[in-house]
Amino acid sequence: MSRNAESTAFRSALEVIRAVEPRVADAIGAELTDQRESLKLIASENYASPATLLAMGNWFSDKYAEGTVGRRFYAGCQNVDTVEALAAEHARELFGAAHAYVQPHSGIDANLVAFWAVLADRVESPALKKAQVRQVNDLTEADWFALRRELGNQRMLGMSLDAGGHLTHGFRPNISGKMFDQRSYGTDPATGLIDYDRLAEAAREFKPLILVGGYSAYPRKVNFRILREIADSVGATFMVDMAHFAGLVAGKVFTGDFDPVPHAHIVTTTTHKSLRGPRGGMVLCQPELADQVDRGCPMVLGGPLPHVMAAKAVALAEARRPDFADYAQRIVTNAQALAEGLLRRGAKLVTGGTDNHLVLIDVSGYGLTGRQAEQALLDSGIVTNRNSVPQDPNGAWYTSGIRIGTPALTTRGLGTAEMDQTAELIHAVLTQTTAGANADGTPSKAKYVLDPAQADKISRQAADILAPHPLYPTVDLT
Ligand SMILES: *Cc1c(COP(=O)(O)O)cnc(C)c1O
């Protein structure tokens, strides 16, 4: 695509927006500048292609399209049908899935759709069946009471938050922790790895309806064949949330036992993390769950976003091209180079390294909390996020970890040499930062001391690493 077409498209769009509310046009322009200037190591973020971004800004946004392809509750959905069917077809082909539902607005929404589908499919409640076959008006007071009691008593076994699981895998304050009676599995304290034998034991004891695999902050591969065997041994439905690593599955870095799609009954994902699409979610499933999954909207979800489904179709088409597999491989090579660079300089990493796109640094070795480290890195032009480490003594707010990931910088074209330079900068910031104190002299978990001149110097070095790799090189707004 010519530099001209993309620059013209974005420039013209901003001109049209500027005529109505110039502050919005300015903010959009400023966002591009900020993204171009920051060394972005947020493991869950990426940079979608211009084609993906442009597919979202149009009149598809004006359409209501409740229902599914060919079975809508609104008239005039023929063009929405085209893009939704295309997105689903690309998803099925890309992941080798029997069924794909591309309407979820985000990863959390995709999980709610999956939970509801499994409950609807598995819970032997006459009241639930009535609700499912649209005999809702026939439900008696007693039916409703039974329904609430039965649904609330179902069991879920998911990875604990501090071991790298996600809030929606049954964390108490999350809706999933209220919908389900949840128990979690952690990692081995000595190695930081999932202990499959203990997991099998927990499943045998607890007998969950749903076993959830997948994570947001676990830096290793997971053997989904073993998880499926465990699920089968207790009659559980096996669900995998691949929100973080979908790009590595799409790019065939995770194959065989490590590819969740052939092993799980149901797989959920985001589309905007390593998969590099628009913000959104998706559910892939075995044929027997397809009908329930397709009822996601309006059972669980608000009306579909056809403009985002159009962008999903574009991004999934991109992910089916051979260069995406090369991209996915480079994400992992870069993460490993970053991990090695940090280890060589003395950093402590959870599990001692990585075999995916993310690295979890235990910053307690630097005498800092995650919160202090995150802010000091940000002052130095390096964007990361703090994260709990297993058995974190500082809890989920201050934490003891920094999570970093390579999908975004790899999209930008950075390679292993730049990862080593990045490791040097991170290590420099963390060694030069010291924990601060409260006004009364007690140690603070938030305050820190970093010489601003040092922070500036490192910011300039971070900018030097980025300079040869401009972000969105085909887009010139000037
Ligand atoms: C990011 C993430 C989600 C949530 O995705 P949203 O699009 O923010 O709703 C769900 N599950 C996992 C494992 C994630 O990492």
The ligand as a MOL file (V3000), in Angstrom:
LIG
                    3D

  0  0  0     0  0            999 V3000
M  V30 BEGIN CTAB
M  V30 COUNTS 15 15 0 0 0
M  V30 BEGIN ATOM
M  V30 1 C -6.8970 -9.2420 28.5360 0
M  V30 2 C -7.5720 -10.4550 29.0220 0
M  V30 3 C -8.9620 -10.5140 29.0930 0
M  V30 4 C -9.8330 -9.2990 28.9520 0
M  V30 5 O -9.8800 -8.7390 27.7260 0
M  V30 6 P -10.6860 -7.3480 27.5250 0
M  V30 7 O -10.7130 -7.2100 26.0450 0
M  V30 8 O -9.9130 -6.3160 28.2310 0
M  V30 9 O -12.0380 -7.5330 28.0950 0
M  V30 10 C -9.5530 -11.7170 29.4330 0
M  V30 11 N -8.8140 -12.7960 29.6910 0
M  V30 12 C -7.4690 -12.7700 29.6570 0
M  V30 13 C -6.7010 -14.0120 29.9740 0
M  V30 14 C -6.8030 -11.6000 29.3350 0
M  V30 15 O -5.4800 -11.5610 29.3400 0
M  V30 END ATOM
M  V30 BEGIN BOND
M  V30 1 1 1 2
M  V30 2 1 2 3
M  V30 3 2 2 14
M  V30 4 1 3 4
M  V30 5 2 3 10
M  V30 6 1 4 5
M  V30 7 1 5 6
M  V30 8 2 6 7
M  V30 9 1 6 8
M  V30 10 1 6 9
M  V30 11 1 10 11
M  V30 12 2 11 12
M  V30 13 1 12 13
M  V30 14 1 12 14
M  V30 15 1 14 15
M  V30 END BOND
M  V30 END CTAB
M  END
